[in-house]
Amino acid sequence: MTSASGIDVIGQYELKLESGRRPELRHHVDLLYDAYRDAIREALACFDVSQEMTEIVFAALDGLVFHQVTSSAPDRTDESVAALR
């Protein structure tokens, strides 16, 4: 996700925020974030990681990506992802 277009990612965050005001969008956002969680779960499957730890990794990555697209220092994201590994 960190290599995706910043505009695309910003649009996803805007959609997530808008779903708080427009509940009819929530299902679509949930599907998007479920896909992200599934990808993380698959990536961590070989490490026998718990569901709770998968959720923590998801939250960390989501926060890092948000910081990357809203910060003047996006290179910090790569450093943080490296630390998570």
Buried (B, 14 or more C-beta within 10 A) or exposed (E): BBEEEEEEBEEBBEBBEEBEEEEEBBEEBEEBBEEBBEEBBEEBEEEEBEEEEBBEBBEBBBEBBBBBBEEEEBEEBEEBBEEEE
